Amino acid sequence: LNQVPSSIDCSNCGIIAMTTSVSFQVQCDCTKPGERVYVVGSTSALGTWTPASALALSTSAAEFPCWSGCASLAVGQAVEFKCVVKREDSRGAVRWEDFPGNRRVTPVAGKTLQVSIS
């Protein structure tokens, strides 16, 4: 049984781009009931800098304050991102992480990357 790498259609450039899984783990204890941690960034999988479309991370009573989630990102393409906290019902202001500039990750073929943020 052969494994075929997952791919996305890059219709603007006429090629197929390979993707790989990127796991995000964020330590955040500043959420309140009804709030969630999200990863928002420069690619559509991370909402293209739109918090309403960001990757939602999840936690549990046993895992808190560790929030985690995965996204499929294009191999070899640098992706910039930040973490935000917002209400699950999208009411109220979005709180952006206090980090100068943006964080950056470049996915590598055949490897699941883990991004940990404390």
Disulfide bonds with the S-S distance in Angstrom:
Cys10-Cys13 2.17
